[in-house]
Amino acid sequence: MAPGAFVSLLGPSGCGKSTLLRIIAGLVPPSTGQVTRSDEGQAGAVGFVFQEPTLMPWATVWDNVYLPLRLAGEVGASVSDRIRSTIAAVGLEGFERSYPRELSGGMKMRVSIARALVTSPELLLLDEPFAALDEINRFKLNEDLLRLWQSHHWTVVFVTHSVFESVFLSNRVIVMTPRPGRIVADIPVDLAYPRASGLRTAPQYTELCRVVSHRLAEGMTV
């Protein structure tokens, strides 16, 4: 995978998308083969956003975002600046002292993303982070994620069930078959960045969605 790529893993439930993400992160050992990462062993090199926000309910937004830095023993004014700027980058400036119970679902997911980003990772792994959100919030977070990605140049692997989301976000879509999960298609998405909401009705976008949908349907019969 090229540095700075945005790759989506697309496939049905149970095909192994989330497992593959955990293997890449080093959380699960592969049954065969191996994963090689250039950032292996570097603290904070990987950021992981799970399907659920998994926030500490007793902690403020600030303290939830601070968690990975605190676990790494990082303190000082520079840490505070990083937390503050990361919270602002995900659109939560002014909510630093709020608790998870006071936030909407979309805001909780923004906190989870901020917590993954505060360590300045080189690789960002996202496991269906927007699946539980309404369409309006999902579209807005798609666009915000792309804006952040273009600013920071991470390498991103994004798991989704949505053909439309995978094409909107990615420059490459990998299609997987049902269990046992195998890769049946690796589709380049040749759409220019930045991608705004108007792209969703553009002919080239809808045609790429048709192509990806067709390959996904083919994979279901393999």
Secondary structure as GFF3:
##gff-version 3
##sequence-region A 1 222
A	DSSP	beta_strand	6	10	.	.	.	ID=ss1
A	DSSP	alpha_helix	17	25	.	.	.	ID=ss2
A	DSSP	beta_strand	46	49	.	.	.	ID=ss3
A	DSSP	alpha_helix	61	71	.	.	.	ID=ss4
A	DSSP	alpha_helix	77	89	.	.	.	ID=ss5
A	DSSP	three_ten_helix	100	102	.	.	.	ID=ss6
A	DSSP	alpha_helix	105	117	.	.	.	ID=ss7
A	DSSP	beta_strand	123	127	.	.	.	ID=ss8
A	DSSP	alpha_helix	135	152	.	.	.	ID=ss9
A	DSSP	beta_strand	155	160	.	.	.	ID=ss10
A	DSSP	alpha_helix	163	169	.	.	.	ID=ss11
A	DSSP	beta_strand	172	176	.	.	.	ID=ss12
A	DSSP	beta_strand	183	188	.	.	.	ID=ss13
A	DSSP	three_ten_helix	197	201	.	.	.	ID=ss14
A	DSSP	alpha_helix	203	220	.	.	.	ID=ss15
###
